[in-house]
Amino acid sequence: MNRDLLKNTIVLYVEDEKQLRQEVSFHLKKYIKNFYTANNGEEGIKLFYEIKPDIIITDIQMPNLNGLEMIRRLNTNIPVIITTAYSDLDYLLEAIKLNVNKFVMKPINLIELVKAIQECIIRDNLQEKIFEKENLLKIINENVLISITDVNGIYIDVSNAFCEFTGYSKEELLGESHMILRHKDTPDELYSLLWKTIKSGKTFKEEVKYMKKNGEEFICKLSITPAFKDEEIVNYTTIRQDITSKKKLEQLTIEDDLTKLYNRRYFNKIISSELQRLKRAKSFLSLLTLDIDYFKKYNDMYGHIKGDKALMNVAKVLKESSLRASDYVFRLGGEEFGIIFSDLNIEESLEYSNNIVKRVFDRNIEHLGNKNTKRVTVSAGLITLNYINFEEEEKIYKYSDDALYEAKHSGKNRVVLSKKSK
């Protein structure tokens, strides 16, 4: 460590994370007397003109003004060191354009950071030791899920990280269509929108589900950017960020453990958002609540393990009967289920609901405790409202629940339409 060199250097350090900023400042001030810190890019610009630093160290992602935009505005030739985490990799290509001198990956190794500072300010060795574009591209190749396709969506280049993540070798991908990773659940409409967007020269961003070579599902935040030559699109660069774990965690908070239907918490959220959406669309909202008939008798007669299987079977029927994108199926608690659906008038909603009750009956799940049918059946209450008659969520649920109560006490295995429907 060249202490004489460091003590005469003026450093500007821009970092929005307070704890990290304090930790780095505490350690580096032991060697660098003129070490100044800023909380964000705006403060960094102001301080830059006050202290006239020899070197800038900055994070990329910060509130108010990020590190790259700060560097762009400063338009300075002094050395710049970027500190970043892999979650910041969408910005790497932009950093290349700005001729960033060196990259230090987070979590920051303070010894490596000091070395980086020294390397950047030793003029004699600067050209040999700065972070060349080739080295930055190497990091991208090894760590970023990046691919390049031609104008027809055929892979012409892929990163090592992309190959390792998907399970395909580079030889298997090059010359193949991007559809090789398509998941069966991804709708055609998404790909139509994708092509419409990128062919117009715009960047397409979306969360998309894919399939690895071994059949494993994964979800990525996708960014596809067209590349131009002589004002014509010549290829598309795609950067993917794996968000599978994040999505699984989100799913756990909205999913019923047993049936894998949405839970009561998510019901409260969806009914509120659907009311707002359908009011704007000037359409109908329907809520169907269903309850398995004589379910306590079923558990007493067959045991709770078979009771759980019966719940899962009914849940499967409800899911199979509600396949539109705007259909939401919930387990509201115990043996009670709910379905929120839309865009059907009262007559159509009643037909839709009767069909669901019939499909549960037709599944022919034995229930000898149900004296009328000797099989598992459900009773259901339906409320359908036109947008001009929407009421509070609690009232809508009560109307449906009251109709369900009537269905239970008028013979079961049927749908009762709430008198509040209009």
C-alpha positions in Angstrom: 0.0 0.0 0.0 1.4 3.4 -1.1 0.4 5.5 1.9 2.1 8.7 0.6 0.2 8.4 -2.6 -3.2 7.8 -0.9 -2.8 10.6 1.7 -2.5 13.2 -1.1 -5.4 11.9 -3.0 -8.9 13.6 -3.0 -11.6 11.0 -3.2 -15.4 11.5 -3.7 -17.4 8.5 -2.6 -21.2 8.4 -3.6 -23.3 5.7 -1.9 -26.9 5.9 -0.7 -26.7 3.0 1.7 -25.9 4.7 5.0 -24.3 1.7 6.8 -22.0 0.8 3.9 -21.1 4.5 3.3 -20.1 4.9 7.0 -18.1 1.6 7.0 -16.1 2.4 3.9 -15.5 6.0 5.0 -14.3 4.8 8.4 -11.7 2.4 7.0 -10.5 4.5 4.1 -10.0 7.7 6.1 -7.2 5.9 7.8 -5.2 6.1 4.6 -7.0 8.9 2.6 -7.2 12.2 4.5 -9.3 13.9 1.8 -12.1 11.3 1.6 -15.5 12.9 1.0 -19.0 11.2 0.9 -22.3 12.0 -0.7 -25.7 10.3 -0.3 -26.8 10.4 -4.0 -25.9 11.6 -7.4 -27.3 15.1 -6.9 -25.2 15.6 -3.8 -22.2 14.0 -5.6 -22.4 16.6 -8.4 -22.5 19.5 -6.0 -19.6 18.1 -3.9 -17.6 17.4 -7.1 -17.3 21.1 -8.0 -16.5 22.0 -4.4 -13.7 19.6 -3.7 -12.4 18.8 -7.3 -11.6 15.2 -6.6 -8.8 13.1 -8.2 -11.1 10.0 -8.4 -14.8 9.2 -8.0 -16.2 6.0 -6.4 -19.9 5.6 -6.9 -22.7 3.0 -6.6 -25.0 2.6 -9.6 -28.5 2.4 -8.2 -29.4 5.4 -6.0 -32.5 7.6 -5.4 -32.8 11.0 -7.0 -30.0 10.4 -9.5 -28.1 7.2 -10.1 -24.4 6.8 -10.5 -24.2 6.4 -14.2 -26.4 9.5 -14.8 -24.2 11.5 -12.4 -21.0 10.5 -14.4 -22.7 11.4 -17.6 -23.6 14.9 -16.3 -20.2 15.5 -14.9 -18.6 14.6 -18.2 -15.2 14.3 -16.6 -12.0 12.6 -17.5 -10.9 11.7 -14.0 -10.9 8.0 -13.0 -14.2 6.4 -12.0 -14.7 3.3 -9.9 -18.2 1.7 -9.9 -19.3 -0.4 -7.0 -22.3 -2.6 -7.7 -24.1 -5.9 -7.0 -25.1 -8.5 -9.6 -28.6 -7.2 -9.4 -27.3 -4.0 -11.1 -26.2 -5.9 -14.2 -28.8 -4.3 -16.4 -26.6 -1.2 -16.3 -23.3 -2.8 -17.2 -23.5 -2.1 -20.9 -24.2 1.6 -20.2 -21.1 1.6 -17.9 -19.0 0.4 -20.8 -20.2 3.4 -22.9 -19.2 5.8 -20.2 -15.6 4.4 -20.1 -15.7 3.5 -16.4 -12.2 2.8 -15.2 -12.8 0.0 -12.8 -15.5 -2.2 -11.4 -15.7 -3.4 -7.7 -18.4 -5.9 -7.0 -20.4 -5.9 -3.8 -20.0 -6.9 -1.0 -17.0 -4.6 -1.1 -13.6 -5.9 -0.2 -12.0 -2.9 1.3 -8.4 -4.0 0.5 -9.4 -4.5 -3.1 -11.0 -1.1 -3.1 -7.8 0.5 -1.9 -5.8 -1.3 -4.5 -8.3 -0.1 -7.2 -7.9 3.5 -6.1 -4.1 3.2 -6.2 -4.2 1.7 -9.7 -6.4 4.4 -11.0 -4.2 7.3 -9.8 -0.8 5.9 -10.8 -0.5 7.5 -14.2 2.4 5.5 -15.4 0.5 2.2 -15.1 -3.0 3.5 -15.8 -3.4 2.1 -19.3 -2.3 -1.3 -18.2 -4.3 -1.5 -15.0 -7.7 0.1 -15.7 -10.7 -2.1 -16.1 -10.7 -2.7 -19.8 -13.9 -3.3 -21.7 -12.8 -6.8 -22.4 -12.7 -7.6 -18.7 -16.1 -6.1 -18.2 -17.5 -8.2 -21.0 -15.9 -11.2 -19.4 -17.8 -10.5 -16.2 -21.0 -10.1 -18.3 -20.4 -13.4 -20.1 -19.9 -15.3 -16.8 -22.7 -13.7 -14.8 -25.4 -12.2 -17.0 -28.2 -14.2 -18.6 -27.7 -12.5 -22.0 -28.6 -13.7 -25.5 -28.6 -12.2 -28.9 -31.0 -13.2 -31.6 -31.3 -12.2 -35.3 -34.4 -10.4 -36.6 -36.2 -13.7 -36.8 -35.6 -14.7 -33.2 -32.8 -17.2 -34.0 -30.0 -17.3 -31.4 -26.7 -16.0 -32.8 -24.9 -15.6 -29.5 -25.4 -16.5 -25.8 -23.5 -15.9 -22.6 -21.9 -18.8 -20.7 -24.1 -17.8 -17.7 -27.2 -18.2 -20.0 -26.1 -21.7 -21.1 -25.3 -22.8 -17.5 -28.6 -21.6 -16.2 -30.8 -23.1 -18.9 -28.9 -26.4 -19.2 -28.3 -26.0 -22.9 -24.8 -25.8 -24.4 -23.9 -23.0 -26.7 -23.9 -25.5 -29.6 -27.4 -26.6 -28.8 -28.7 -23.0 -28.7 -27.0 -21.3 -31.7 -29.2 -21.6 -34.7 -32.2 -22.5 -32.7 -35.4 -20.3 -32.2 -35.8 -18.4 -28.9 -39.0 -20.5 -28.6 -36.9 -23.5 -27.4 -37.3 -22.1 -23.9 -41.0 -21.4 -24.2 -43.3 -22.6 -21.3 -46.6 -24.1 -22.2 -48.4 -21.6 -19.9 -47.1 -18.6 -21.7 -49.9 -17.2 -24.0 -49.5 -16.5 -27.7 -50.7 -12.9 -26.9 -47.5 -12.2 -25.0 -45.3 -13.2 -27.9 -47.5 -11.1 -30.3 -47.0 -8.1 -28.0 -43.3 -8.8 -27.7 -42.7 -8.9 -31.5 -44.9 -5.8 -32.1 -42.9 -3.9 -29.5 -39.4 -4.8 -30.6 -40.1 -4.5 -34.3 -41.2 -0.9 -33.7 -37.7 -0.3 -32.3 -38.8 -0.1 -28.7 -37.5 -2.1 -25.7 -39.8 -4.9 -24.4 -39.9 -5.5 -20.7 -42.0 -8.2 -19.0 -42.0 -11.1 -16.5 -42.0 -14.3 -18.4 -42.1 -18.0 -17.4 -39.7 -20.3 -19.2 -38.6 -24.0 -19.2 -35.0 -25.3 -18.8 -33.7 -28.2 -20.7 -34.4 -30.5 -17.8 -38.0 -29.4 -17.7 -37.6 -27.1 -14.7 -39.7 -23.9 -14.7 -38.1 -20.5 -14.1 -39.4 -17.0 -14.2 -37.4 -14.1 -15.5 -37.7 -10.3 -15.7 -37.1 -9.8 -19.4 -35.6 -6.9 -21.3 -35.2 -7.1 -25.1 -33.5 -4.2 -26.9 -33.2 -3.8 -30.7 -29.8 -3.1 -32.1 -29.6 -0.8 -35.2 -27.3 -0.4 -38.2 -27.9 2.2 -40.8 -31.3 2.9 -39.1 -32.4 -0.8 -39.6 -32.8 -3.4 -36.8 -30.1 -6.0 -37.2 -30.6 -8.1 -34.0 -32.1 -8.1 -30.5 -30.2 -8.3 -27.2 -32.1 -10.0 -24.4 -31.1 -9.7 -20.7 -32.9 -11.9 -18.2 -33.0 -11.6 -14.4 -34.0 -14.8 -12.6 -36.9 -13.9 -10.2 -38.1 -17.5 -9.6 -37.4 -17.5 -5.9 -39.0 -14.2 -5.4 -42.1 -15.3 -7.3 -42.3 -18.5 -5.2 -42.1 -16.5 -2.0 -44.9 -14.2 -3.3 -47.0 -17.3 -4.2 -46.6 -18.7 -0.6 -48.3 -15.6 0.8 -51.4 -15.8 -1.5 -51.8 -19.6 -1.8 -53.7 -22.1 0.3 -51.2 -24.9 1.3 -53.6 -27.8 0.8 -55.5 -27.0 -2.4 -53.0 -24.6 -4.0 -55.9 -22.3 -4.7 -55.7 -18.6 -3.7 -56.3 -18.0 0.0 -58.6 -15.7 1.9 -56.0 -12.9 2.1 -55.7 -12.8 -1.6 -59.5 -12.9 -2.0 -59.7 -9.6 -0.1 -57.2 -8.0 -2.4 -58.6 -9.3 -5.7 -62.2 -8.5 -5.0 -61.2 -4.9 -4.4 -59.0 -4.6 -7.5 -61.7 -6.3 -9.7 -64.3 -3.9 -8.5 -62.1 -1.0 -9.6 -61.2 -2.6 -12.9 -64.8 -3.6 -13.9 -66.1 -0.2 -12.9 -63.7 1.3 -15.4 -64.7 -1.3 -18.0 -68.4 -0.8 -17.2 -69.0 -4.6 -16.9 -70.4 -7.2 -14.5 -68.8 -8.8 -11.4 -69.9 -12.1 -10.0 -69.0 -13.8 -6.7 -69.9 -17.5 -6.3 -69.4 -18.9 -2.8 -69.5 -22.7 -2.4 -69.6 -25.1 0.5 -69.2 -28.9 0.5 -72.4 -30.5 1.7 -72.3 -32.6 4.9 -68.5 -32.2 5.1 -68.3 -32.8 8.9 -70.1 -36.1 8.3 -67.6 -36.9 5.5 -64.6 -36.4 7.9 -66.3 -38.4 10.6 -67.0 -41.3 8.3 -63.9 -41.4 6.1 -61.3 -39.6 8.3 -59.4 -36.3 7.8 -56.9 -37.7 5.3 -59.7 -38.6 2.9 -61.3 -35.4 3.8 -58.3 -33.5 2.6 -58.4 -35.5 -0.6 -62.0 -34.5 -1.1 -61.1 -30.9 -0.6 -58.4 -31.2 -3.2 -60.7 -33.0 -5.7 -63.4 -30.2 -5.4 -60.6 -27.6 -5.7 -59.5 -29.3 -8.9 -63.0 -29.2 -10.4 -63.4 -25.5 -9.6 -60.0 -24.8 -11.1 -60.8 -26.8 -14.3 -64.1 -25.0 -14.6 -62.6 -21.5 -14.3 -59.9 -21.2 -17.0 -60.4 -17.6 -18.2 -57.7 -15.2 -17.3 -60.2 -13.1 -15.3 -61.4 -16.1 -13.2 -60.1 -16.3 -9.7 -60.7 -19.4 -7.5 -60.2 -19.3 -3.7 -60.3 -21.5 -0.7 -62.0 -19.2 1.8 -61.6 -21.5 4.8 -62.5 -25.0 5.8 -64.8 -26.5 3.2 -65.8 -23.1 1.8 -64.6 -21.9 -1.6 -65.1 -18.8 -3.7 -64.9 -17.9 -7.4 -64.7 -14.3 -8.6 -65.5 -14.0 -12.3 -66.6 -11.1 -14.6 -68.1 -9.9 -17.9 -71.2 -12.3 -17.6 -74.7 -11.0 -17.0 -77.0 -12.5 -14.5 -78.4 -15.2 -16.7 -74.9 -16.1 -18.0 -73.5 -16.1 -14.5 -76.2 -18.4 -13.2 -75.6 -20.9 -16.1 -71.8 -20.7 -15.4 -72.4 -21.4 -11.7 -74.9 -24.3 -12.2 -72.4 -25.9 -14.6 -69.7 -25.9 -11.8 -72.0 -27.4 -9.2 -73.0 -30.1 -11.8 -69.3 -30.8 -12.5 -68.6 -31.5 -8.8 -71.6 -33.8 -8.8 -70.4 -35.6 -11.9 -67.0 -36.2 -10.4 -68.8 -38.9 -8.4 -66.7 -38.8 -5.2 -68.3 -41.3 -2.8 -70.0 -39.8 0.3 -72.4 -42.2 1.9 -73.2 -39.6 4.6 -74.9 -37.5 1.9 -78.2 -39.4 2.0 -79.7 -37.7 -1.1 -76.9 -38.4 -3.6 -74.4 -40.8 -1.9 -71.7 -38.6 -3.4 -69.9 -35.3 -2.7 -71.9 -32.3 -3.7 -71.7 -28.5 -3.1 -74.2 -25.8 -2.4 -73.5 -22.3 -3.8 -74.6 -18.7 -3.5 -74.3 -16.3 -6.4 -74.3 -12.5 -6.5 -74.0 -10.7 -9.9 -73.8 -6.9 -10.1 -73.6 -4.5 -13.0 -71.0 -1.8 -12.5 -73.5 0.9 -11.7 -74.8 -1.2 -8.8 -71.4 -2.1 -7.2 -71.3 -2.0 -3.4 -68.6 -2.5 -0.7 -66.7 -5.8 -0.8 -68.1 -6.8 2.6 -71.7 -6.4 1.4 -71.1 -8.3 -1.8 -69.6 -11.2 0.2 -72.6 -11.1 2.6 -75.1 -11.3 -0.3 -73.4 -14.3 -1.8 -73.0 -16.0 1.7 -76.7 -15.4 2.4 -77.6 -17.0 -0.9 -75.3 -19.9 0.0 -77.2 -20.3 3.3 -80.4 -20.5 1.4 -79.0 -23.1 -0.9 -77.9 -25.2 2.0 -81.4 -25.1 3.6 -83.4 -25.7 0.5 -82.1 -29.1 -0.6 -78.3 -28.6 -1.2 -76.5 -29.5 -4.4 -77.8 -26.3 -6.1 -77.1 -22.6 -6.8 -79.2 -19.9 -5.3 -79.1 -16.4 -6.9 -79.0 -13.6 -4.5 -82.0 -11.3 -4.7 -79.5 -8.4 -4.5 -78.3 -9.3 -8.0 -79.0 -6.5 -10.5 
